[in-house]
């Protein structure tokens, strides 16, 4: 980045321009630090708003922002309208229509102590000429910001914050959220047109259910409910949005000629219209503010949704107008951020769980502790190496943290509270279920039970994996039903599922006819699941969804896959020796080959369809392609399928290895900039389709 210059600088004194390029002096001191901070803050803004993967704490981000603000104030010659201090971080995606906000959606300045809140109130009073102010405190819910517009009582548009000036139109997804009214009662007195702003949230219960599903399907877990809510709101499938159970709380009313003079009046009004409203209290003094902070730092832990702080506002809307705003934040409100939660609790025991692939996971069983809205009783210790690194002993007092509302993790030991003569935790040497001696995976930290075909958790785990949504998608069989089916003797391997009948299912304890019918419908529909998902469903170690697609694309049918050598498999792009050997070992087990034959007999798809084979080409073979933007002729998913059908590979991010970018309208600015920087070709829909049509 270079120091901003006037557009006309290059045209001044051009008679004196040297024939040879002049080496520019590198900025030093404060100028260099300003450039460095802008780049750093832009990077962290991108991580937070676009990737939903923050890598630093809010406190650290705000410390960097304050440093930049101070330096820019001291160096007005370095002013830049694109500085992070002059804008709100962006969460724009490009699968939605982008809409200008009627009024900018600004972000709040942050505070972390009662003294900083006092400074905010002092500045507000000074800005009002010493006028008295009334303070309102309210919950700051940790979700994704939304603006919803109503006309004549009907919801007409919902738009994300975006960059504060424009956002994504997510109306189709927002109307699936049951707590947001679609039509207000006609007999209520509300403006003919108004806007409400709030937070779309994923409640703890929905978050835990979703992450359990994702873990089962071997998908990356969401770090916290905010990330989950933001990701869900940007899905293209509104049915999936509805399934995930989002919620919403509102904290702001806007409109022309509103009949309210205070914020509390406005909140009471929208509450009476049917909206969920952020908890709000009027606070009479700074002592009341301090008490409010102390109380909610404790009480928020029992709320059904995640919070990351409080908001303090002036109550008077007239004072809002008089104080106005900076380029980034209103002067009449400030956020107060809670510190990341950490609790210390006693280790009761360490138990060991056996996964579908036989990996043994140690779990810390804890004295129950309340942390970020949930009672934590267990936390994964991951593997033996982690136990050794933390030096955990029997009965230790362990620190448990949910920094940023992350899934509970053990972060340390309070050595001072260690009991005399307590012994280090010893990792088990035999499977806790079947008693088989454990084996260490070469080059990894994991211990596994090698008794794959007789160890009960591995059997039931393979059943659960087979019926999962991204595999055969047989609805109605979760963990408990899988265990029940196995213990009853009805299902000892995945092929046994196709011998089930309604009569057999309803004979099980507490099994209802409707549940049996749902399972049988799922089994029938699974016969149409495509070949690559059948490969994935078999539970071949190291063969995930992507690898299964690569295999299906290259081997075409199950018979070829079963007969290939490790060398032949490893020669397939993206199939290394480790995966190849695992596939060979799987099909070397006679019982596995028997299962495949039974599944074939049951009618599962054991080859690519004739249509898929007929349409396959190598036109994009070896090419790694990034898709970005909104398309006119086909959907993104259709383009992804075309790329795979023609031998190419879909990749999510741009790198030097990217072959080209397939770009629609409104291509992501970050991807566009990176593609240009790396010299990656950008082609449009028509060019891409012509490429596929060519001989």
C-alpha positions in Angstrom: 0.0 0.0 0.0 1.3 3.5 -0.8 0.5 6.8 0.7 -2.6 8.4 -0.8 -1.8 11.1 -3.3 -3.7 13.6 -5.3 -4.8 12.4 -8.8 -3.1 15.5 -10.3 0.3 15.0 -8.7 1.7 13.2 -11.7 0.9 16.2 -14.0 2.8 18.8 -12.0 6.3 19.9 -13.1 6.4 17.3 -15.8 9.2 19.1 -17.5 11.5 18.0 -14.8 10.6 14.3 -14.9 13.8 12.2 -15.1 14.1 9.7 -17.9 15.0 6.9 -15.5 12.4 5.8 -12.9 13.0 7.4 -9.5 13.2 5.0 -6.6 10.5 5.9 -4.1 11.4 6.3 -0.5 9.8 3.7 1.8 7.6 5.3 4.5 9.1 5.1 8.0 8.1 5.8 11.5 4.4 6.6 12.1 3.6 6.5 8.4 4.9 3.0 8.1 2.9 2.0 11.2 -0.3 3.5 9.8 0.1 1.4 6.6 0.9 -1.7 8.6 -2.1 -1.3 10.9 -4.5 -0.7 8.0 -3.3 -3.9 6.3 -3.6 -5.8 9.6 -7.1 -4.6 10.4 -8.3 -5.2 6.9 -7.0 -8.8 7.2 -8.8 -9.3 10.5 -12.0 -7.7 9.2 -12.0 -10.2 6.4 -11.5 -13.1 8.8 -14.3 -11.9 11.0 -17.0 -10.8 8.5 -16.3 -12.8 5.4 -14.7 -16.0 6.6 -16.4 -16.1 10.0 -13.1 -17.3 11.4 -11.7 -14.6 13.8 -8.1 -15.2 14.8 -7.7 -12.5 17.4 -9.9 -11.4 20.4 -12.2 -8.4 20.3 -10.0 -6.6 22.8 -6.9 -7.0 20.6 -8.8 -5.8 17.5 -10.0 -2.7 19.3 -6.5 -2.0 20.7 -5.2 -2.0 17.1 -8.1 0.1 15.9 -7.5 2.7 18.7 -3.8 2.9 17.9 -4.6 3.6 14.2 -7.2 6.2 15.1 -4.7 8.0 17.3 -2.0 7.9 14.6 -4.4 9.2 11.9 -5.5 12.0 14.2 -1.8 13.0 14.6 -1.1 12.7 10.8 -4.1 14.3 8.9 -2.0 14.2 5.7 -2.3 10.4 5.8 -6.2 10.6 5.6 -7.7 7.8 3.5 -11.4 7.3 3.0 -10.8 3.5 2.7 -9.1 3.3 6.1 -10.5 0.7 8.5 -11.3 3.5 10.8 -13.7 5.0 8.2 -15.8 1.9 7.5 -17.7 -1.0 8.9 -16.3 -4.6 8.2 -18.2 -6.4 5.4 -19.9 -9.8 5.4 -21.1 -9.5 1.8 -21.6 -12.7 -0.1 -22.5 -12.8 -3.7 -25.2 -15.3 -4.1 -27.8 -12.7 -3.1 -29.1 -9.4 -4.6 -27.3 -6.5 -2.9 -29.4 -3.7 -1.7 -28.6 -0.1 -0.5 -29.6 0.5 3.1 -32.0 3.5 3.4 -30.0 4.5 6.4 -26.4 3.3 7.1 -26.1 0.4 9.5 -23.2 1.5 11.7 -21.3 -0.4 14.3 -20.8 0.5 17.9 -17.6 1.6 19.7 -16.5 -0.9 22.3 -15.6 -0.6 26.0 -14.3 -3.1 28.5 -14.5 -1.4 31.8 -16.9 0.8 33.9 -14.4 3.6 33.5 -14.7 3.5 29.7 -18.5 3.6 30.0 -18.1 6.7 32.3 -15.9 8.3 29.6 -18.6 7.7 27.0 -21.2 9.3 29.2 -18.9 12.3 29.9 -18.3 12.8 26.2 -22.1 12.6 25.5 -22.8 15.2 28.2 -20.1 17.5 26.9 -21.5 17.1 23.3 -24.9 18.2 24.6 -23.5 21.2 26.5 -23.8 19.7 29.9 -27.4 18.5 29.5 -28.5 15.7 31.7 -28.8 12.3 30.1 -30.9 9.2 30.9 -29.1 5.9 30.3 -30.6 2.7 28.9 -28.8 -0.7 29.3 -29.7 -3.7 27.1 -28.3 -7.1 26.2 -25.9 -7.4 23.3 -26.8 -10.7 21.6 -24.1 -12.4 19.6 -25.6 -13.1 16.2 -25.6 -11.5 12.8 -27.2 -8.1 12.2 -30.3 -7.7 10.2 -32.5 -4.9 8.9 -36.2 -5.7 8.3 -38.6 -3.4 6.5 -42.4 -3.5 6.9 -45.1 -1.8 4.8 -48.7 -1.7 6.0 -47.8 -4.3 8.6 -46.3 -6.8 6.1 -42.6 -7.9 5.9 -41.3 -6.7 2.5 -37.5 -7.0 2.8 -34.7 -8.3 5.1 -31.1 -7.2 4.4 -27.9 -8.1 6.2 -25.5 -5.4 7.5 -23.1 -6.0 4.6 -20.6 -3.1 4.6 -23.0 -0.8 6.4 -24.0 1.0 3.2 -25.4 -2.0 1.3 -26.2 -5.6 2.3 -27.5 -8.9 1.0 -31.3 -9.4 0.5 -32.0 -12.5 2.5 -35.8 -12.1 2.7 -36.5 -15.6 1.6 -34.4 -17.0 4.4 -35.6 -14.6 7.1 -39.3 -15.4 6.5 -38.5 -19.0 7.7 -37.6 -17.7 11.2 -40.7 -18.3 13.2 -40.0 -15.5 15.8 -40.1 -12.8 13.1 -43.7 -11.7 12.3 -44.6 -11.7 8.7 -47.9 -9.8 9.0 -48.7 -7.6 12.0 -52.3 -7.6 13.3 -54.4 -5.0 11.5 -55.9 -3.5 14.7 -52.5 -2.3 16.0 -51.3 1.3 15.7 -48.0 1.2 13.8 -46.5 3.4 11.0 -47.4 2.5 7.4 -43.7 2.0 6.8 -40.9 1.3 9.3 -37.6 -0.5 9.7 -36.5 -2.7 12.7 -33.0 -3.8 13.3 -31.8 -6.7 15.4 -29.7 -9.9 15.5 -30.4 -13.2 13.9 -29.3 -15.8 16.4 -28.9 -19.6 16.7 -30.0 -20.7 20.2 -27.7 -22.9 22.1 -30.0 -25.9 21.7 -30.1 -25.5 17.9 -26.3 -24.9 17.8 -25.5 -28.1 19.7 -27.8 -30.1 17.6 -26.4 -28.8 14.3 -22.8 -29.4 15.4 -23.7 -32.9 16.5 -25.0 -33.5 13.0 -21.9 -32.0 11.4 -19.6 -34.0 13.5 -21.5 -37.2 12.6 -21.3 -36.3 8.9 -17.6 -35.5 9.3 -18.1 -31.8 8.4 -16.2 -28.9 10.0 -17.9 -27.8 13.2 -19.1 -24.2 13.7 -16.9 -22.4 16.2 -19.8 -20.6 17.9 -23.5 -19.7 17.4 -22.7 -16.4 15.7 -20.7 -18.2 12.9 -23.5 -20.8 12.6 -26.2 -18.1 12.4 -24.2 -16.1 9.8 -23.5 -19.2 7.7 -27.1 -20.3 7.9 -28.5 -17.0 6.8 -26.4 -17.1 3.6 -27.6 -20.6 2.6 -29.2 -20.8 -0.8 -31.7 -23.4 0.5 -34.4 -21.8 2.6 -35.7 -25.2 3.7 -32.4 -25.9 5.3 -32.5 -22.5 7.0 -35.9 -23.3 8.4 -34.6 -26.6 9.7 -31.8 -25.1 11.6 -34.0 -23.2 14.1 -32.8 -19.6 14.0 -34.2 -16.9 16.3 -34.2 -13.1 16.3 -34.1 -10.2 18.8 -34.6 -6.6 17.9 -33.2 -3.5 19.4 -33.8 -0.5 17.1 -36.8 1.1 15.3 -36.4 3.6 12.4 -38.8 5.4 10.3 -40.1 8.9 9.3 -42.0 10.9 11.9 -42.1 8.2 14.5 -44.4 9.1 17.4 -41.8 8.3 20.1 -39.4 10.5 22.0 -37.4 7.8 23.8 -35.8 4.5 22.9 -37.7 2.7 25.7 -41.0 3.9 24.3 -40.0 2.6 20.8 -39.0 -0.8 22.2 -42.2 -1.2 24.1 -44.1 -0.4 20.9 -42.4 -3.0 18.7 -42.7 -5.5 21.5 -46.5 -4.9 21.5 -46.4 -5.4 17.7 -45.1 -8.9 18.1 -41.3 -8.6 18.0 -38.8 -10.2 20.3 -37.0 -7.3 21.9 -33.6 -7.2 23.5 -33.8 -7.0 27.3 -33.8 -3.2 28.2 -33.5 -1.3 31.5 -33.4 2.3 32.4 -30.4 3.0 34.6 -30.5 6.0 37.0 -26.7 6.3 37.8 -23.3 5.1 37.0 -23.6 2.8 40.1 -26.7 1.3 38.5 -24.7 0.8 35.3 -22.0 -1.0 37.3 -24.6 -3.2 39.0 -26.2 -4.0 35.6 -22.8 -5.2 34.2 -22.1 -7.3 37.3 -25.6 -8.9 37.3 -25.7 -9.8 33.6 -22.1 -11.1 33.5 -23.5 -13.9 35.7 -27.2 -14.1 34.6 -26.4 -14.2 30.8 -24.9 -17.7 31.3 -28.3 -19.2 31.8 -29.9 -17.5 28.7 -30.9 -19.7 25.8 -28.8 -17.7 23.3 -25.3 -16.4 23.2 -24.4 -12.9 24.3 -21.0 -11.2 24.1 -21.8 -8.0 26.1 -24.2 -5.2 26.8 -25.1 -1.9 25.0 -25.5 1.4 26.8 -27.5 4.1 25.0 -28.9 7.5 25.7 -32.7 7.2 26.0 -33.6 10.5 24.3 -34.0 10.3 20.5 -33.7 14.1 20.4 -30.2 13.8 22.0 -29.4 11.1 19.4 -30.0 13.6 16.7 -28.1 16.3 18.4 -25.0 14.1 19.0 -25.0 12.5 15.6 -22.2 10.0 14.7 -18.6 9.6 13.6 -18.0 8.0 10.2 -18.2 4.6 11.9 -20.2 4.8 15.1 -23.0 6.7 16.7 -22.0 9.1 19.6 -25.0 8.2 21.7 -24.4 4.5 22.2 -21.5 2.2 23.2 -21.0 -1.6 23.6 -19.6 -3.2 26.7 -17.8 -6.5 26.0 -17.5 -9.3 28.5 -14.2 -11.1 28.9 -14.0 -14.7 27.5 -15.5 -17.1 30.0 -13.3 -19.5 31.9 -14.2 -21.7 34.9 -12.2 -24.0 37.1 -13.8 -27.3 38.0 -12.8 -30.7 39.3 -11.9 -33.7 37.1 -14.0 -36.6 38.2 -12.6 -39.2 35.8 -11.4 -39.8 32.3 -13.4 -42.1 30.1 -12.6 -43.4 26.6 -14.9 -43.4 23.6 -14.6 -45.6 20.5 -15.4 -44.0 17.2 -16.6 -45.4 13.9 -13.1 -45.9 12.6 -11.8 -47.3 16.0 -10.1 -44.1 17.1 -10.0 -43.9 20.9 -10.9 -40.4 22.3 -10.3 -39.5 25.9 -13.0 -37.5 27.6 -12.7 -35.5 30.8 -15.8 -36.0 33.0 -16.1 -32.9 35.1 -18.0 -31.6 38.1 -20.8 -29.7 36.4 -20.1 -26.0 35.7 -22.2 -23.3 34.0 -20.4 -21.8 31.0 -21.8 -19.6 28.3 -25.4 -20.7 28.8 -24.9 -24.4 29.1 -24.0 -26.8 31.9 -20.6 -28.4 31.0 -20.0 -31.9 32.3 -17.6 -33.3 29.7 -14.9 -32.0 27.4 -12.8 -33.8 24.9 -9.1 -34.3 25.7 -8.5 -35.3 22.0 -5.6 -37.8 22.4 -2.8 -39.1 24.7 -0.4 -36.3 23.6 -2.8 -33.6 24.8 -3.1 -35.2 28.2 0.7 -35.4 28.5 1.2 -31.7 27.4 -1.3 -30.5 30.0 0.2 -32.8 32.6 -3.3 -33.9 33.9 -3.4 -35.9 37.1 -6.3 -37.7 38.8 -8.6 -35.3 40.6 -7.0 -32.1 39.1 -8.8 -28.8 39.0 -9.1 -28.0 35.3 -9.7 -24.7 33.5 -12.5 -25.0 31.0 -13.0 -22.2 28.5 -15.4 -21.1 25.9 -13.6 -18.1 24.5 -15.9 -16.5 21.9 -18.5 -19.1 22.9 -16.4 -21.9 21.5 -17.1 -25.6 22.2 -15.8 -26.4 25.7 -12.1 -27.2 25.9 -9.6 -27.9 28.6 -7.0 -25.1 28.6 -5.0 -25.7 31.7 -4.5 -27.2 35.2 -4.5 -25.3 38.6 -1.4 -27.0 39.9 -1.8 -25.2 43.3 -5.0 -27.2 44.0 -3.5 -30.5 43.0 -4.0 -33.2 45.7 -0.8 -34.7 47.3 0.3 -38.0 45.7 -2.1 -37.7 42.8 -1.0 -39.7 39.8 -0.7 -38.7 36.1 -3.6 -40.0 33.9 -2.6 -43.2 32.2 -4.0 -43.8 28.7 -5.7 -47.1 28.3 -3.9 -49.9 26.5 -6.9 -52.0 25.5 -10.3 -51.1 23.9 -12.7 -50.1 26.7 -15.5 -51.9 24.9 -14.1 -55.2 23.4 -10.8 -55.5 25.2 -8.7 -55.7 22.1 -5.1 -54.3 22.5 -4.8 -50.8 21.0 -2.5 -49.9 18.1 -0.9 -46.5 17.5 -1.4 -45.0 14.0 2.0 -44.4 12.5 2.8 -40.7 12.3 -0.4 -39.7 14.3 -1.4 -39.1 17.9 -4.3 -41.5 17.8 -4.7 -44.9 19.3 -7.2 -47.3 17.6 -9.0 -50.5 18.3 -8.1 -52.8 15.3 -11.2 -55.1 16.0 -13.2 -53.3 13.2 -15.7 -56.0 12.5 -16.7 -57.1 16.1 -16.3 -54.0 18.2 -19.8 -52.7 19.0 -19.3 -48.9 18.8 -17.5 -49.3 15.4 -20.4 -51.4 14.1 -23.1 -49.0 15.2 -21.0 -46.1 14.1 -20.8 -47.5 10.6 -24.6 -47.9 10.6 -25.0 -44.3 11.7 -22.6 -43.1 9.0 -24.3 -45.1 6.3 -27.7 -43.6 6.9 -26.4 -40.0 7.4 -27.7 -37.1 5.3 -24.6 -36.8 3.1 -24.4 -40.6 2.6 -27.6 -42.7 2.0 -29.9 -40.1 3.8 -32.2 -42.7 5.5 -34.3 -40.6 7.8 -35.3 -41.9 11.3 -32.1 -43.8 12.3 -30.0 -41.9 14.8 -27.6 -43.0 17.4 -30.1 -44.6 19.7 -32.0 -46.4 16.9 -28.8 -47.7 15.4 -27.8 -49.2 18.8 -31.3 -50.6 19.2 -31.3 -52.2 15.8 -27.9 -53.8 16.5 -28.7 -55.0 20.0 -31.9 -56.5 18.8 -30.0 -58.6 16.2 -31.8 -57.1 13.3 -28.8 -55.1 11.9 -25.3 -56.4 12.3 -23.9 -54.7 9.3 -25.1 -52.0 6.8 -26.5 -54.5 4.3 -28.9 -55.8 7.0 -30.8 -52.5 6.7 -32.3 -53.7 3.4 -33.8 -56.8 5.1 -35.8 -54.7 7.5 -39.6 -54.6 7.3 -42.3 -52.6 9.0 -43.3 -55.7 11.0 -39.7 -56.2 12.2 -39.4 -52.6 13.3 -42.7 -52.3 15.1 -41.7 -55.4 17.1 -39.0 -53.4 18.8 -39.6 -51.7 22.2 -41.2 -48.3 22.0 -41.2 -48.3 18.2 -44.2 -46.6 16.6 -45.7 -47.4 13.2 -45.0 -43.9 11.9 -41.3 -44.2 12.8 -41.1 -47.6 11.0 -42.8 -46.2 7.9 -40.4 -43.2 7.8 -37.4 -45.5 7.9 -38.8 -47.8 5.2 -39.4 -44.8 3.0 -35.8 -43.7 3.5 -34.5 -47.1 2.7 -36.5 -47.2 -0.5 -35.4 -43.8 -1.6 -31.7 -44.6 -0.9 -31.7 -47.0 -3.8 -31.5 -43.9 -6.0 -28.6 -42.3 -4.2 -25.7 -41.7 -6.7 -22.7 -44.0 -6.8 -20.2 -41.5 -5.2 -22.4 -41.3 -2.1 -22.6 -45.1 -1.9 -18.7 -45.2 -1.9 -18.7 -42.6 0.9 -21.4 -44.5 2.9 -19.2 -47.7 3.0 -17.0 -46.2 5.8 -13.7 -46.9 4.0 -11.1 -45.3 6.3 -9.8 -41.9 4.9 -12.4 -41.9 2.1 -14.6 -38.8 2.7 -17.1 -37.1 0.4 -14.6 -35.4 -1.8 -12.4 -38.5 -2.2 -15.5 -40.6 -3.0 -16.4 -38.2 -5.8 -12.8 -38.5 -7.2 -13.0 -42.3 -7.1 -16.4 -42.5 -8.7 -15.2 -40.1 -11.5 -12.2 -42.2 -12.2 -13.2 -45.9 -11.6 -16.8 -45.6 -12.8 -18.1 -48.8 -11.0 -17.6 -50.8 -7.8 -16.2 -53.9 -9.5 -13.3 -51.9 -10.9 -12.7 -50.2 -7.5 -12.7 -53.6 -5.7 -10.1 -55.1 -8.1 -7.6 -52.1 -8.3 -4.2 -52.4 -6.7 -2.7 -49.8 -4.4 -0.4 -48.6 -7.1 -3.3 -48.2 -9.6 -5.3 -46.3 -7.0 -2.4 -44.1 -5.9 -2.0 -43.1 -9.6 -5.4 -41.3 -9.5 -5.0 -37.6 -8.9 -5.6 -36.7 -5.2 -5.6 -40.4 -4.1 -2.3 -40.9 -2.3 -0.7 -44.1 -1.0 -2.3 -43.9 2.4 -5.9 -43.7 1.0 -5.0 -46.3 -1.7 -3.8 -48.8 0.9 -6.9 -48.3 3.0 -9.1 -49.0 0.1 -7.2 -52.2 -0.8 -7.3 -53.4 2.9 -11.1 -52.7 3.0 -11.9 -54.9 0.0 -9.4 -57.6 1.1 -11.9 -58.4 3.9 -14.3 -61.0 2.6 -17.2 -59.9 4.8 -16.9 -56.4 3.2 -17.1 -57.8 -0.3 -20.2 -59.8 0.8 -21.8 -56.6 2.1 -21.2 -54.9 -1.3 -22.8 -57.8 -3.1 -25.8 -57.7 -0.8 -26.1 -53.9 -1.3 -25.9 -54.5 -5.1 -28.7 -57.1 -4.8 -30.7 -54.6 -2.8 -30.7 -52.2 -5.8 -28.1 -49.6 -4.8 -26.3 -47.7 -7.5 -22.9 -49.4 -7.9 -21.8 -47.5 -11.0 -22.0 -44.1 -12.6 -25.2 -43.9 -14.7 -25.1 -44.3 -18.5 -26.1 -40.7 -18.8 -23.2 -39.6 -16.6 -20.7 -41.7 -18.5 -22.0 -40.6 -21.8 -21.7 -36.9 -20.8 -18.3 -37.2 -19.2 -15.3 -35.5 -20.9 -11.8 -34.6 -20.1 -12.1 -31.0 -21.3 -11.3 -29.6 -17.8 -9.0 -32.4 -16.7 -6.3 -31.2 -14.3 -7.9 -27.8 -13.9 -8.7 -26.3 -10.5 -11.6 -23.8 -10.8 -13.0 -21.2 -8.4 -16.6 -20.1 -8.8 -17.6 -16.7 -7.6 -20.6 -14.4 -8.2 -24.3 -14.6 -9.2 -25.1 -16.5 -12.5 -27.8 -16.1 -15.1 -27.9 -19.4 -17.1 -27.3 -22.0 -14.4 -27.0 -22.2 -10.6 -23.7 -22.5 -8.8 -24.4 -26.1 -8.0 -25.1 -26.9 -11.6 -21.8 -25.3 -12.7 -20.0 -27.3 -10.0 -21.5 -30.5 -11.4 -20.5 -29.4 -15.0 -16.9 -28.9 -13.8 -16.7 -32.3 -12.2 -18.5 -33.9 -15.2 -15.8 -32.6 -17.5 -12.9 -33.7 -15.3 -12.2 -30.4 -13.4 -12.0 -29.8 -9.7 -14.0 -27.2 -7.7 -11.8 -25.3 -5.2 -13.0 -22.7 -2.7 -10.1 -20.2 -2.7 -7.8 -18.6 -5.2 -4.1 -19.6 -5.2 -1.2 -19.9 -7.6 -2.5 -23.4 -8.5 -5.9 -22.0 -9.6 -6.5 -22.5 -13.3 -9.2 -19.9 -13.8 -12.1 -18.2 -12.0 -15.7 -18.8 -13.3 -17.1 -15.3 -12.5 -20.8 -14.3 -12.5 -22.2 -10.8 -11.6 -20.9 -9.2 -8.4 -17.8 -11.3 -8.1 -16.3 -11.1 -4.6 -14.0 -8.1 -4.5 -11.4 -9.9 -2.4 -11.3 -12.8 -4.9 -11.2 -10.4 -7.9 -8.2 -8.5 -6.3 -6.3 -11.7 -5.6 -7.0 -13.2 -9.0 -5.6 -10.1 -10.7 -2.6 -10.0 -8.3 -1.7 -13.6 -9.2 -2.5 -13.2 -12.9 -5.3 -15.8 -12.8 -7.7 -15.8 -15.8 -11.3 -14.7 -15.1 -13.9 -16.0 -17.5 -17.7 -15.4 -17.6 -20.6 -17.8 -18.1 -20.7 -17.6 -21.9 -17.0 -18.2 -22.2 -17.2 -21.2 -19.9 -20.2 -22.7 -21.7 -18.4 -22.2 -25.0 -15.4 -24.0 -23.6 -17.5 -27.0 -22.8 -19.3 -26.9 -26.2 -16.1 -26.9 -28.2 -14.8 -30.1 -29.7 
